[in-house]
């Protein structure tokens, strides 16, 4: 796979399924280099084995959700200003009707149980900000008065002056005659101004004030909307979640889950009988988020009750749905993500597993559809019908045609006897191949079995790639994930090096005398740590790294808690785990890559590290991408993603040539 082949990486969204299981809908998305954006449409496939067909022809349509009776389909499409708005069409296809007209676009939405209305979340800007006043640009806006410890978010920017609020709107009648607003002016040529299509109905705002909201789910009777609150400007960071039920008629709200329950919640589902379930984890004093034991909880009058064992399953991937008396969840383990059905007594049944990663699902009776990624495909839709799995799409064929390497799975016993799990991807041929050690971000994340462009592009260029999930990673139990708490750069460093050496020793085609190392985010941290303590590498790439814990506190959108929990608060603890504290030991030629609008690991992390390398005479270069944030490699502008690959391959061609 070459850099430009990212256009073949077609992802499949969270699907939805008709109530009778007769058809499913889903969206696809792929990078388009010429358009320099992601493009995609909504599809429909009749079950059990119909041919998928496009329902929409927009540039980037997504987030499809069927009405409760399955007759209408809502999805998100950009309006004339590019802001995402909910549109509705007949489930069989047709002309979209725009249902919302949020100034900054819609963030989330949900159908009411009777299909008569749609609730949605949208950010409401302070007057005069974010284009809400014509002709007033950002540089002319008033100063922002910040009193708390949060003020921005990666991929968004300032958040205190545009809280996310809950709205409800009548669902449009897709069979009705379109309504147009008459032209209000006449141009100089006496031709009437174009008519404007008016949205279906006026939205009613159900929340207000400075509190922001996240997540939406109607109660089973449709009278209330469940949502979690998010205090933008607290004096102390508190990750505990409060869930409220807001009356659709505007008569008030009630607490469903209080912060005293000590849970951090990221998804909510409501069963037909009114039972409320959430995915969440205990956070102690509100800050202990490391290696969270995410489980499935039922909310009852006596408080939340956990249904799953966090030492057995990790439900921190994907989402939660209710079907009958059961709930469907995703369990991440050893680089795979499987789909589970959980009964209310805690009994668990695997619905879909194997060498795949489930990214979304929907269920109707005995039929389940799921979006999956596999070693040979970035995204497919599959049907589980009576326990039999049917693949409904063939989107991976284009990527396969570009040439991919199927990695070899490996477990290496480390120096302290700990098993380190990972993969090795190699080019075709006898070798010997130069080897690149790849390190993932997180740290509580993981490499998986899905087709990974960053590995494939390196393999295509002639490099063997070694990558693992060291201690600190997700998918191997809470103890594995928590083992680097205030011990960063210890067992995680040992694990990646031990796996690297074990992988080279396991295949004579891998040339251990010609090696490089690269990683992003926490992988950038560990790459910087590696080259300060191990000087065998011909070169390194430190990308969007967590490199200076001291300044991270006051610059990152997660700075108010991330560093405190991972490296501690005392100067000695911070210095003991800081790449900046040991930058003087680095002699390896290093390329530092970062994005200008990265608010997760801010640009100053890169510039300070790069400047220190240059000042001490270590060979170093820096590449800064304008207009991009922390997600450049995953969802950045396609041209920038290609240019990034070009820079990576150029660096390795100069410092670790294949021939």
N, C-alpha and C positions, 0 to 999 in steps of 0.2 A: 504494500500500500504506500503510495506516495502522498505528499502533502495535499495536493489538489484532489485526491480521492476522498477527502472528508465529505465531499458532496454525495458519496454513496452511503454515508452513515445515516440511515433513516431510523429515527426513533418513533416509537409507538406510545401514545399517551395512555393514561388511565381510561379504560373503556367503560361503556355502560351497556346494559342488556335490557331488552324489553321485558315487561312483567311476566309474559307467558313464555319467555325464552326463545321466541321465534327469530329474533335478529339481534345484532349488536352494532354499536357505533363506536368509533374511535377516531383519533386524529393522528396524523403523521407530521413529522417535521424533519427538515434536513438543512444543512448549510448550503447557501447558494452564493458562490464566489462572485459571479457577475452582479447580482443584486446586492451583494455585501450584507446579507441578512439571512436569518432563518426563514424558510418558507414551508408552508404546509396546509393541508386541507382536512376536512372531516369526511370519513368514510362510513359506509354501511355494508354489513355482510349478513345475508340470511343464513340461519342455522338449521341443520348442523353443518352443511358443507357448501354453501353458496360461494359465488365469486365476489370478492370485495369490489365495491364501486364507489367512486367519489360522489359525495352529496353536495359539496361546496367547491367553489372555484376562487376563493379569496387568496390573498397573498400569504397570510399566516393565520389561518383559522385554527382554533383549538378549544380545549376544555369542553367537549360535548357531554351533555346530560339530558337524558330523556325525561319527559313529563311522567308523572306517576302512572298515567294510563297508557303510555307508550305511543301516543298519537302525534306528539310534537317534540322537536329537538331544539334545545338551546345550545349555543356555543358562543365563543368570544371571538370578535373580529375588531380590528382597528377602525375607528371612524375617520372622517375627513382630516382630522388633525393627528391621526395615528394613535389615539387613545383607545385602549381596549374597552369595548362595550358588548353587552349581551345582545345577541340576535336570536331570533326564533324562526324555525321553518317547520313545515309538516315533516313527520318522521320519514316519509318516503322521498323527500326532497322538494325543493321549490324556492321561490324568491324569499330571501331573508327579510324579516321585519326587525328593525332596531328597537330594542326594548328599553335601553338605558341611555342616558346622556350625562354621565358623570364628568365633571370638569377635568379631573386627572385620571379618569378611567376606572374600571372595575377591577378589584383585586380577587374577589371570590363571590360565588353566588349559589343559591339553592332553591329548588322548586318547593312550593308548599305541598302538603300531602294531597290536597284536592286539585292541584294543578292550576288553581285560579290566580296565584300570585307568585312572584319571585322575590326573594330577599337577596340583597347584595351588599358587599362591603366596598366602600369608596373613600378615598382620602379627601378631606375637605380643607382647602387652603385658607389661611388667613387672608382677609381682604387685602388686595394689592400684591399678593405673592403668586409665583408660578404661572404668570400669564393671565391671572384672573382679572386684571385691569389692562385693557388694550393699550399698547404703546409703552407700558412700564416694564422695562427689562430687568433682569436679575441684578445687574450692577446698580440700579437705581432704587432698589427696595430698601425699606427701613432696616435698621440693625436688629439682630435677633437677641433677645434677652433670655439667657439660659441660667437656670437656677439649680438644676439637678446634675446628675452624673452621666446622663445620656443625652445625645443631641443628634446623632446621625446613624445611618445603617448602610452597610455595603450594598451597592447596586441601587440605592435610592437617594442618599444624601440626607439633608436635614429632615428630622421627623417631628420635632415638637410643634412646628407651625403648620402641620397638615395631618392631624390625627385621622385614623380610619374609623368611619362611622357606619352604622347599620341603616339600611334603607329597605323599603318594600315597595313593590310596584305591581300593578295588575298585569298579568301575563297577556301579551297581545293576542288578538284573534287573527291567526295567520290566514284565515279564509276571507277576511273582510276586505273591502275596497281600500286601497292605500289612501291616506289622507295627506294632502299637501297644504302648506302654508302659502297663501297668495303672495306674489311679488310685492315688495314694499316700495320699490323705487323704479324709475325708468332711466335707462342709460341715455347718453347723448345721442345715440343713433336711433332713439325712440323704440328700441327693442326692449321688451319686458325683461326684467332680471329673472334669472333662473328660479324656479320654485324649489322650496326646501322640503324634503320629506320629514315630517314631524314624527317623533317617537310615539309609541303607543299610548302612554299615559304619564301623568305626573308622578314622580317618585315621592314617597313620604319618608322623611328622615326620622328614625326612631331613637337615635342617641345623639348627644351633643356634648360640648365641653372639651376638655383637654385630654380625657382618657381615650386611648385608642382601643380598637377591638380586632380580634383575629378569630377566624373559624366561624362557620355557620351551620346550624342544623335546626330544622323545625321540630317542635314537639309533635307527637303522633296525632294530636287533635288539631294541629295547625294554628293554635291560638298564640303561640309564643315562638320566639327564635332564640336558640341557645348560642352563646358566643362567649369567648374569654376576653377579659379586660387586660389592658396593657398600660401601666402607668409610665408615661414617657419620662417624667422628671422626678424620680424618687431621690431622696437624700442618700439612700443606701440601696445597692442593687439587690433585688429579691426575685428569684426565679420561680417562686411559688405562684400557682395559677388560681385565679378567681373566675368561676363560670357563672354567668347570670342568664336568666330567662327573661326576655324582653317581650312584653305584650304587643302583639301586632296592631291592636287598636290604639296603642299609645297610652294606655292607662297606667303604665309603670313597669317595674322589674322586680325580680326576686332572686335571691342567691340559690344556686344549685350546688356549688362547691366553693367553700371558703379557703382562704390562704392558710387557715389553721390546720387544714388537712395535710399540708406539707407536700403537695403533689405539683410537679411541673407537667402540664398537659399539652399535647400537640395535635390530637385529633379527637373528635366527638362523633358518636353515632347513636341514633335513636331507633329502637325496635318498634314493631307495629303495636305491641302492647304497652308502649310508653317507657320501657326500660331504657336508661341512659348508660352508655358505656364510653369509656375514654381510654386512650393510650397515654401513659404517663409514667413518671418515675418519682420516687421520693427524693427530695432535695435538702432534707435536714433543716439547717438554718436559712435555707433559701439561696445558698451559693454553691453547695457541693454538687456540681454537675458532672464530675469526671466519671467516665465509664458508667453512665446511668443504667440502672437495672429497669429498663422499660418493660412494663407489663400491661395486661388488659385488666381494667378495673370496672366494676359495676358500681354505680352511684345509687345508694339507697338512703332511707330515712335515718339510718344509724351510721351513715358515713360510707366512704368508699371501701369496697371489698375486692382484693386482688384475686383474679382467677388463674393466673399463670405463674410459674416458678421462674424467677429471673435468672437463676443459675442454670436452667435448662433451655430456655428460649430467650432470644433477644428481639423484641418487637419494635426496635427503633428505626426500622426501614419501612417505607411505604405508608399505607393508610389503613383505616378501619371501616368495615361495613357491617350492617346487620341484615340477616336473612332468616326469617322465621324466629326461632328461639336461639339461634346460634350467631356467632360473630366470625368474620373472616379477617385474618391478620397476616403480616409478613414476618418471617423469622430469618434473620441473617446469621449464617454460620459458615465458617471456613471458606469464605469467598463466594458462597451461594446465598440466594434468597429464595426460600420456599414459601408456599401459600398454605396456611393452616386454617382449619375450622375449629373453633373453641366453643364448647357447650357451656351452659351456665353453671354446671357442676365442676368445671375445669377440665373436663375430658378433651383431649386434643386429637384431631385426625389430620394427617397430611393429605392435602388435596392435590398439590403439584410440587414436585421436587426434582432432583437430579442436577445435571450440570447446566444450570441456568440461574438467572436473577429475575425474580418477579418484580415488575415496576408498577403494576396497577392491576386491579381486578374488579369484577362485578358478578353478582350471582342472582339467579332466578330459579328457585326450586333446585333440581339436581344438576342444572347446567351452570357452569362457571366459565367466564371468559377472562383471560389474563394477558397483559402485555409482558413480554419476556425478552431478555437479552441472553445470548448464548456465545460460546467461543467463536462460532462462525457467523454470527449475526448481531447487529447493533439493536435490532428490534423486530419482533414478530407478535402477531396475535394468535393465541391458542385457545381452543375450546376443550374443557374437561366435561365429558358427557357420560354419566354412568361409570365414572372411574377411568374411561378411555380418553387419552389425550390426542387431539387433532390439531395440527398446525394449519391455520387458515390463510396465511400470507407467505410470501417469498421475497420479502424486502432485502434479505441478506445476500441474494444472488449477485447484486451489483458489486457489493464489497468483495465477495468471494472472487469475482472475475478480475478484480484489481490485483489479487494476489495477497493472501494472508498466511501467517504462520500460526499453527495451533500450538500453544505453549505446553510444556511438559511440567506436570505437577511434581513437587518434591518436598520432603520433610527432612531437615538436617538437625542432628543433635548438636546443640551448642556446647560451649566450653564448660558451662555449669550444669550440663545434662538436660537443659530445657529444649524441647522440640520446637523448631522454627519452621513454619509452613510457608511455601511460596511457589513460584513458577520460574521456568527458564524458557525463553523464546529464542530460537536460532534460525539463521538463514539456511537455505538449502546448500548442500555441498559438504566437503570434507574439512573445511577450515584450514588453518586455525583462524578463529574470529576474534577480533578485539571485543572486550566485554564492557558493557555499561551497567553499573549498579543504579537502579531506579528506586526512589524512596517516596512513599505516598504521603499525603497531607493528613490533617486531622488534629492531633494524633489518633483520636478515637474514630477512625475510619478504617477502610481496608481496601486492598486490591481484591478483585473478583475475577470470575471466569468469563465475563463479557468481553466481546471484541473491543480492544482498546487501541485507539489510533496512535497514542504516544509511543506505545511499544512497537506497533506494526510499522510505523514510518522508520524507526531506527533499524529494525530488522531488514526492511527493504534496502536500506543503505549499506547493509553488510555487517551490522553489529549484532552480537548476541546480547540479550537483555535479561538481567537477573533482577527479580523483584519479590519481596516477601512481606509478611504481616508480622512485624516484631512485637514484642510486648509493648502494650499501650494501644494496640489496634483493637477494633471491634470484631465481634463474631467468634470469640474464643472464651467467653465468660467474663464476669465482672472483675475477678482477680487479675486476669491477664491485662485487662484495660486499665486497672488502677495501679498497676505495678510501677509506673513511672511518675506517679504523683509526687512532686517535689524531689524526683530522682531522674529528671530528664538528662539524656546523654550518658546513661549508665547501661542498664540491661537492654535498652532499645538499640544503643550503639553496638553493644556486643552481639545482639541478635542479627542485625543487618550484615555485619562483617562475617559472622560465623556462617550465615546462610550463603553469602557471596563466595566464601572460600569453599564451602561444601559443594555448591553448584559447579564451580570450576573443576573441582576434583572429580566430580561425577561424570564429566564429559571431556574427553581429550581434545575435542574440537575447540574448546574455549581456551584462549591464550591468556593466562594469568599474568603475563608480563606486560600486557597492553590493556590498561583498564582506565575507565573514567567513572564519574559519579554525578548524578543529578537528582533534583527533587524540588517540589513546590510546596509552599505554605509550611506546615510542620516538616515536610520533606526538605524544604529549603533550610529550615533550622538544622535538621540532622545532617544534611550535606555539609553545611558550614562547620558542624561539630566534627564530622568525619575528617575533613581535610585539615583540621587543626590538630588531630591526633594520629593520623595515618597518612603518610606521605608517598604512598605507592602510586597514586593516581596521576595520570598524565594531564588531566584537566577536570574541571568541575563546573556545573551550572547551578547556581543558587537562584531560585525563582520564587517571587512573592513571599519571601521568608519571614518568619518570626525570629528576629535576629538580635533585638535589643529590648529585653523585658522591662527596663526602667522607663523608657519613653513610650513603650506600648501602652502602659497604663493610661496616659493622657491623650493618646491619638487614635487608638483602635476603637471600633464600634463595640467590641467585646472586652475592651481593656479594663473595665471596672471589675471584672471577675476572673477572666481567663488566666492571666499571669499570676494573680494571687493564689489561685488554686493549684496551678501546675508547677510553678517554681517557688512559691512562697513569697513572703513580704520582707524578710530581713535582708539587708544588703549582702550578707555573707551567702545566704541561700541563693539569691539572685545571681551573684557573681559566679557561684559554683556551677551554674547551669546556663550561663549566658555565652552565646557565640561571640558577642562583641568583646567579652572579657578575655577570650583566647585567640582573637583575630591575629595577634602578633605572632602566633605560632604557624600561621598559614603561609606555605610556600607554593602551593599548587596554583597554576594559572586558572583564573576564575572568571566566568561570565555571570554577571548579575543581571537578572531580568525582572522587570516589575511593570505594573500598570499604574498610570497616573491617578486614576480615581479609585484605587484600592483602599477602602476604608476598613477592611478586615486586618490586613497587614499593611499599614500605610507606607507610602512611598519613602518616607524618611528612614524606615528600616533598611531599605536598599541603599539609599544615598549615603547613610552613615557608614554602612559596612563597606561599600565600594570606596569611599573616601579613605577609610582606614587602610584598605589594601594598597591603594595608590600611594598613600603617604609613606608606607613602610617599604615600598619598592616591589611588592608582589605584582606580577603580571595580572592585569584585570581590565575588563571592559564592561560597559553597562548599556543595556537596551531598555528604553522606557516607551511604553505603548500609550499614546494619547487616547482619551475617551473610553478606556477600558477599566474594569474593576477586577476584583479578586477572581472572577469567573472566566477570565479570558480564554483559557484552554478548553473550557466546556461550552460556553455560550457567547464568546466574544464575536466581533465582526469576522466573518469568514476570511476576508483578505488579511486581517491581522493574524488570524490563526495560521494561515499559510506562510506569512512573513516570519512568524515565530518559528515554525518548523524550518524554514530556510536558514534562519540564524543559528538554530540548534545544529543543523547538519553542517553548516559552514564552520562553526566552532570545533566540532569533532573532526572535520576534515583537516583542520589545521593542527589540532593538538593530539588527535588519536586517529590518524589515517588508516583506512581499511587495508590498503596495499602496502 
